[in-house]
Amino acid sequence: MKHRCQFGVYGNGEENPNTGAFVSQFVPQFSLWFGEYSQTINQQITLTGDDLTDTKMIVVRHNKQVNQQQLVKIDGTLYRVNNVAGDDEINAYDVITLVRYQKHG
């Protein structure tokens, strides 16, 4: 695993010095090393059928902190955790399906 990503949530970040209001932004909680996970042709077709064309799959060491309420930041791009295929055995890995995050509002 040679890539690093941050897991976190979208929430109140720094205070705007001009207005005093907090600016909503990605707030990191922890970071993990990950590896790229290749999709088979069948998986790509299935994801396209589910309208999840802008997806990425990564593999991390099993971590109980990872859940579907989080966002992941990879190279400046935010993704929403869509699915966690976890495995809690010794030396296990979790396959995480990510969908590019679109801020609403």
C-alpha positions in Angstrom: 0.0 0.0 0.0 1.7 3.1 -1.2 -1.0 5.8 -1.2 -2.3 7.9 1.7 -5.9 9.1 2.2 -7.8 11.0 4.8 -11.2 9.9 6.3 -13.5 12.5 7.7 -16.8 14.4 7.5 -18.1 17.5 5.9 -18.7 20.1 8.7 -17.8 23.3 10.3 -14.2 24.2 9.6 -12.4 27.5 10.1 -14.1 30.7 11.0 -14.5 33.3 8.3 -12.7 36.4 9.7 -15.0 38.8 7.8 -18.3 37.4 8.8 -17.6 35.3 11.9 -19.5 32.4 10.4 -17.9 29.0 10.2 -17.1 27.8 6.7 -18.3 24.2 5.8 -15.5 22.1 4.6 -13.9 18.6 4.8 -12.8 17.9 8.4 -10.3 15.1 8.5 -10.6 12.5 11.4 -7.8 10.1 10.6 -5.6 8.9 7.7 -4.8 5.5 6.3 -2.5 3.9 3.7 -4.4 2.3 0.8 -4.0 0.4 -2.4 -5.9 0.7 -5.7 -8.4 -2.0 -6.3 -9.1 -3.0 -9.9 -12.6 -3.7 -11.0 -13.5 -6.5 -13.3 -15.6 -5.8 -16.4 -18.6 -7.3 -14.7 -18.2 -5.0 -11.7 -17.9 -2.0 -14.0 -21.1 -2.9 -15.8 -22.9 -3.5 -12.5 -21.8 -0.2 -11.1 -22.8 1.6 -14.4 -26.3 0.0 -14.1 -26.6 1.4 -10.6 -25.7 4.9 -11.9 -22.4 4.8 -10.0 -20.1 5.6 -12.9 -17.8 7.9 -11.0 -16.5 5.3 -8.6 -13.2 4.2 -7.2 -12.3 1.2 -5.2 -9.6 1.1 -2.6 -8.2 -1.5 -0.2 -7.1 -0.7 3.4 -6.1 -2.8 6.4 -9.2 -3.7 8.3 -10.2 -0.6 10.5 -13.3 -0.5 12.6 -13.4 3.3 12.3 -14.2 3.2 8.6 -18.0 3.5 7.9 -20.5 4.7 5.3 -21.1 8.1 7.0 -17.6 9.3 6.0 -15.9 11.1 3.2 -12.4 10.2 1.9 -10.0 12.7 0.5 -7.5 11.4 -2.1 -5.2 13.8 -3.9 -7.5 16.7 -3.2 -10.7 15.0 -4.5 -13.5 14.1 -2.1 -15.3 10.8 -2.2 -18.3 9.5 -0.3 -17.9 6.0 1.2 -20.6 4.0 -0.6 -19.8 0.5 0.7 -17.3 -1.2 3.0 -16.7 -4.9 2.4 -15.0 -5.6 5.7 -13.1 -8.6 7.0 -12.1 -8.8 10.7 -9.8 -11.8 10.4 -6.1 -11.6 11.2 -4.2 -9.6 8.5 -7.5 -8.8 6.8 -8.3 -6.0 4.3 -11.4 -4.0 3.7 -12.5 -3.2 0.1 -14.1 0.3 0.1 -16.2 1.6 -2.8 -16.1 5.3 -3.1 -18.3 7.7 -5.2 -17.1 11.2 -6.1 -18.7 13.6 -3.6 -21.0 16.3 -4.9 -21.6 19.1 -2.4 -25.3 20.1 -2.3 -26.5 23.5 -1.4 
